[in-house]
Amino acid sequence: MDQGFAQIVFVGLVAWIFYMLTFRLKDFIVINDHMRGNIKDAGNVAGKATGIGLKVLSTFLKK
């Protein structure tokens, strides 16, 4: 990845966040809440998968 392109993407992201925080705060709050919900759901799924994996592992490690 070219460093110039990465800088352009970074500046664009910062500009978008600044725009959302200043002119469209309500939309930014809605997007932020939605993303927090997605992260929470992903964490729940990962926790369930870990629990199942540990149960399977424990069956193989029994003496």
RAKA-V124668 format. One record per backbone hydrogen bond with DSSP energy under -0.5 kcal/mol. NH is the residue of the N-H (numbers start at 0). CO is the residue of the C=O. E is the energy in kcal/mol with one decimal. If there is no record, write none. Layout:
nh->NH co->CO e->E
nh->NH co->CO e->E
This chain:
nh->5 co->1 e->-2.1
nh->6 co->2 e->-2.1
nh->7 co->3 e->-2.0
nh->8 co->4 e->-2.4
nh->9 co->5 e->-2.5
nh->10 co->6 e->-2.8
nh->11 co->7 e->-2.4
nh->12 co->8 e->-2.4
nh->13 co->9 e->-2.5
nh->14 co->10 e->-2.5
nh->15 co->11 e->-2.4
nh->16 co->12 e->-2.4
nh->17 co->13 e->-2.5
nh->18 co->14 e->-2.6
nh->19 co->15 e->-2.8
nh->20 co->16 e->-2.5
nh->21 co->17 e->-1.8
nh->22 co->18 e->-2.7
nh->23 co->18 e->-0.9
nh->23 co->19 e->-0.7
nh->27 co->23 e->-2.2
nh->28 co->24 e->-2.4
nh->29 co->25 e->-2.1
nh->30 co->26 e->-2.5
nh->31 co->27 e->-2.6
nh->32 co->28 e->-2.5
nh->33 co->29 e->-2.2
nh->34 co->30 e->-2.5
nh->35 co->31 e->-2.2
nh->36 co->32 e->-2.0
nh->37 co->33 e->-2.1
nh->38 co->34 e->-2.4
nh->39 co->35 e->-2.4
nh->40 co->36 e->-2.5
nh->41 co->37 e->-2.5
nh->42 co->38 e->-2.2
nh->43 co->39 e->-2.1
nh->44 co->40 e->-2.3
nh->45 co->41 e->-2.5
nh->46 co->42 e->-2.3
nh->47 co->43 e->-2.1
nh->48 co->44 e->-2.5
nh->49 co->45 e->-2.3
nh->50 co->46 e->-2.1
nh->51 co->47 e->-2.3
nh->52 co->48 e->-2.6
nh->53 co->49 e->-2.5
nh->54 co->50 e->-1.8
nh->55 co->51 e->-2.4
nh->56 co->52 e->-2.5
nh->57 co->53 e->-2.4
nh->58 co->54 e->-1.5
nh->59 co->55 e->-1.3
nh->60 co->56 e->-1.7
nh->61 co->57 e->-0.6
